[in-house]
Amino acid sequence: MTGWGAVQTSQPPNLGGLYMGFFSFRQELAMDLGTANTIIISDDKIVVDEPSVVAMDRRTDKMIAVGEKAKMMYEKTHDNIRTVRPLRDGVIADFSACEQMMRGLIKMVHTGHHIFSPSLRMVIGVPSGSTEVELRAVRDSAEHADGRDVYLIFEPMAAAIGIGIDVEAPDGNMIVDIGGGSTEIAVISLGGIVSNNSIRTAGDDLTADIQEYMSRQHNVKVSERMAERIKINVGAALTDLGDEGPEDYVVHGPNRITALPMEVPVCYQEIAHCLDKTVAKIENAVLSALEHTPPELYADIVHNGIYLTGGGALLRGLDKRLTDKINIPFRVPEDPLHSVAKGAGIALKNVDRFSFLMR
């Protein structure tokens, strides 16, 4: 039978499956869950780049704000609001706050109105020195924030992929990823980390050094946010930057003893002095990782140079100081801040091929 008769004798269409297919969908996100900033990539675009801060109502423990809005409240709240940085030293310090922060940041990605939340496939960058407990904490936070299919990738591996290195090649490459809470140093070859050194010394320590220095040297109290601004404006790893040296930065704050207002100009040379000990710790960590590198890979690294990524790579003169100290060229790639997130985004497209991803 042809025409309408044929239609009547066939199976009716599966409207239930069509209905569910229409209202449910999968979204793929790559995340650099950092101590200082969290970056999310979707469809090859950076869709979220926000401070890793969440503001909570103390009475209900519900989230009030996340990201930049929460950072604007940081160190300015009254008793009913607490602002939290859920990550410290590169790992989760407050599980509940981290879950709420991730949920809030993921909501920024969703566009339009959907009856159901999307099913999320996620790749998240984690420190290479993370313990099993710390890895489980990241995975659990992601799953509680609606992640259905969660993969983890070590940050130096993600950074290497993000700056265009073929990590599966039989060639040695060294990455030094200086974040807010940890510095990740790794030698990568054949899709794996051959030797690594993860230290809890990074951008937050540089900020704390500046706070302590301003209090001791200039008798002025500065907040964490002000110390961060000093680091951005006049932070340096060398006392002689030549023509590239920034102009002095004027700091306003209360006198530590009298509480009277002060205005203190700060130059990059004195900040370089105050950051010296922390930068020296990073130098020693790099030397330690090189000590444990097989000779053939060491030769590759000397030839290829060492790559500096993360926010710490932007510290003025750091690449030159490390090059002079270690006698291997240090290179700062384009956009070092987003290298981990970009690498996680590439890994997201290759979850079936990259064996180094952790589930």
Backbone hydrogen bonds, N-H to C=O, Kabsch-Sander energy under -0.5 kcal/mol:
donor,donor_aa,acceptor,acceptor_aa,energy
5,G,2,T,-0.9
6,A,3,G,-0.7
7,V,3,G,-1.1
8,Q,4,W,-2.2
9,T,5,G,-1.5
10,S,6,A,-0.8
10,S,7,V,-0.7
15,L,13,P,-1.6
18,L,14,N,-1.8
19,Y,15,L,-2.8
20,M,16,G,-2.5
21,G,17,G,-2.5
22,F,18,L,-1.8
23,F,19,Y,-1.8
24,S,20,M,-2.2
27,Q,119,S,-2.7
29,L,27,Q,-0.5
29,L,121,R,-2.7
30,A,41,I,-2.4
31,M,123,V,-3.0
32,D,39,I,-2.8
33,L,31,M,-0.8
33,L,125,G,-0.6
34,G,32,D,-1.3
34,G,37,N,-1.1
38,T,50,E,-3.2
39,I,32,D,-1.7
40,I,48,V,-2.6
41,I,30,A,-3.0
42,S,45,K,-2.5
45,K,42,S,-1.4
47,V,40,I,-2.1
47,V,45,K,-0.9
48,V,40,I,-1.6
50,E,38,T,-2.2
52,S,36,A,-2.3
53,V,51,P,-2.1
54,V,84,V,-2.5
55,A,65,A,-3.0
56,M,82,R,-3.2
57,D,62,K,-2.8
58,R,56,M,-0.6
58,R,80,N,-2.6
61,D,57,D,-3.0
64,I,55,A,-3.5
65,A,55,A,-1.2
67,G,53,V,-2.4
69,K,66,V,-0.9
71,K,67,G,-2.3
72,M,68,E,-1.9
73,M,69,K,-0.6
73,M,70,A,-0.7
74,Y,70,A,-0.8
74,Y,71,K,-0.6
76,K,73,M,-2.4
81,I,78,H,-1.4
82,R,56,M,-2.5
84,V,54,V,-3.2
88,R,91,V,-2.7
91,V,88,R,-2.0
93,A,86,P,-3.6
94,D,86,P,-1.7
98,C,94,D,-2.3
99,E,95,F,-2.3
100,Q,96,S,-2.1
101,M,97,A,-2.5
102,M,98,C,-2.9
103,R,99,E,-2.3
104,G,100,Q,-2.4
105,L,101,M,-2.6
106,I,102,M,-2.6
107,K,103,R,-1.8
108,M,104,G,-0.9
109,V,105,L,-0.6
109,V,106,I,-1.2
110,H,106,I,-1.2
116,F,23,F,-0.7
119,S,25,F,-2.8
120,L,118,P,-0.6
120,L,146,D,-1.0
121,R,27,Q,-2.6
122,M,120,L,-0.5
122,M,149,D,-2.6
123,V,29,L,-1.7
124,I,151,Y,-2.4
125,G,31,M,-2.5
126,V,153,I,-2.5
130,S,127,P,-1.6
135,L,131,T,-2.4
136,R,132,E,-2.3
137,A,133,V,-1.9
138,V,134,E,-1.8
139,R,135,L,-2.4
140,D,136,R,-3.0
141,S,137,A,-2.2
142,A,138,V,-2.3
143,E,139,R,-2.4
144,H,140,D,-2.5
145,A,141,S,-1.1
146,D,143,E,-1.3
147,G,142,A,-2.5
148,R,120,L,-2.2
148,R,146,D,-0.5
149,D,120,L,-2.1
151,Y,122,M,-2.9
152,L,358,M,-3.0
153,I,124,I,-2.4
155,E,126,V,-2.8
158,A,154,F,-2.3
159,A,155,E,-3.1
160,A,156,P,-2.3
161,I,157,M,-2.2
162,G,158,A,-2.7
163,I,159,A,-1.5
164,G,161,I,-1.5
165,I,160,A,-2.4
167,V,165,I,-1.3
169,A,166,D,-1.4
171,D,169,A,-2.2
173,N,188,I,-1.8
174,M,305,G,-0.6
175,I,186,A,-2.5
176,V,307,Y,-3.0
177,D,175,I,-0.5
177,D,184,E,-3.3
178,I,176,V,-0.7
178,I,309,T,-2.6
179,G,177,D,-0.8
179,G,182,S,-2.3
183,T,199,I,-2.7
184,E,177,D,-2.9
184,E,182,S,-0.5
185,I,183,T,-0.6
185,I,197,N,-2.1
186,A,175,I,-2.2
187,V,195,S,-3.0
188,I,173,N,-3.2
188,I,186,A,-0.5
189,S,192,G,-2.2
190,L,169,A,-2.4
191,G,167,V,-3.9
192,G,189,S,-1.3
194,V,187,V,-2.8
194,V,192,G,-0.7
195,S,187,V,-0.9
197,N,185,I,-2.8
199,I,183,T,-2.2
199,I,197,N,-0.6
201,T,199,I,-0.9
203,G,179,G,-2.5
204,D,180,G,-3.1
205,D,202,A,-0.8
206,L,202,A,-1.5
207,T,203,G,-2.0
208,A,204,D,-2.3
209,D,205,D,-2.3
210,I,206,L,-1.8
211,Q,207,T,-2.1
212,E,208,A,-2.4
213,Y,209,D,-2.4
214,M,210,I,-2.6
215,S,211,Q,-1.8
216,R,212,E,-2.5
217,Q,213,Y,-3.4
218,H,213,Y,-0.6
218,H,214,M,-1.2
219,N,215,S,-0.7
220,V,214,M,-1.8
221,K,254,P,-2.5
222,V,220,V,-0.5
227,A,223,S,-2.4
228,E,224,E,-1.9
229,R,225,R,-1.9
230,I,226,M,-2.3
231,K,227,A,-2.2
232,I,228,E,-2.1
233,N,229,R,-2.4
234,V,230,I,-3.1
235,G,231,K,-1.4
237,A,316,R,-3.1
238,L,316,R,-0.5
244,E,241,L,-1.7
245,G,242,G,-1.3
249,Y,266,V,-2.8
251,V,249,Y,-0.5
251,V,264,V,-3.2
253,G,262,M,-1.7
255,N,260,L,-2.9
256,R,219,N,-3.3
259,A,255,N,-1.6
262,M,253,G,-2.8
264,V,251,V,-3.1
266,V,249,Y,-2.7
271,I,267,C,-1.3
272,A,268,Y,-2.4
273,H,269,Q,-1.7
274,C,270,E,-2.0
275,L,271,I,-1.7
276,D,273,H,-0.9
279,V,275,L,-2.4
280,A,276,D,-2.3
281,K,277,K,-1.4
282,I,278,T,-1.4
283,E,279,V,-2.2
284,N,280,A,-2.4
285,A,281,K,-1.8
286,V,282,I,-2.0
287,L,283,E,-2.3
288,S,284,N,-2.2
289,A,285,A,-1.9
290,L,286,V,-2.2
291,E,287,L,-1.9
292,H,288,S,-1.0
293,T,290,L,-1.6
298,Y,294,P,-2.4
299,A,295,P,-2.2
300,D,296,E,-1.4
301,I,297,L,-2.3
302,V,298,Y,-2.3
303,H,299,A,-1.7
304,N,300,D,-3.2
305,G,301,I,-3.0
306,I,329,P,-2.7
307,Y,174,M,-2.4
308,L,331,R,-3.0
309,T,176,V,-2.6
309,T,307,Y,-0.5
310,G,336,P,-2.1
312,G,178,I,-2.6
313,A,310,G,-1.3
314,L,311,G,-1.7
315,L,312,G,-1.7
316,R,235,G,-0.9
318,L,315,L,-2.0
321,R,317,G,-2.5
322,L,318,L,-2.5
323,T,319,D,-2.1
324,D,320,K,-2.6
325,K,321,R,-2.0
326,I,322,L,-2.6
327,N,323,T,-2.0
331,R,306,I,-3.3
338,H,335,D,-0.9
339,S,336,P,-0.9
342,K,338,H,-2.6
343,G,339,S,-2.4
344,A,340,V,-2.5
345,G,341,A,-2.0
346,I,342,K,-1.9
347,A,343,G,-2.5
348,L,344,A,-1.9
349,K,345,G,-0.9
349,K,346,I,-0.6
350,N,346,I,-0.6
350,N,347,A,-1.1
351,V,348,L,-0.7
353,R,350,N,-1.2
354,F,350,N,-2.8
355,S,353,R,-0.8
357,L,354,F,-1.0
358,M,152,L,-3.0
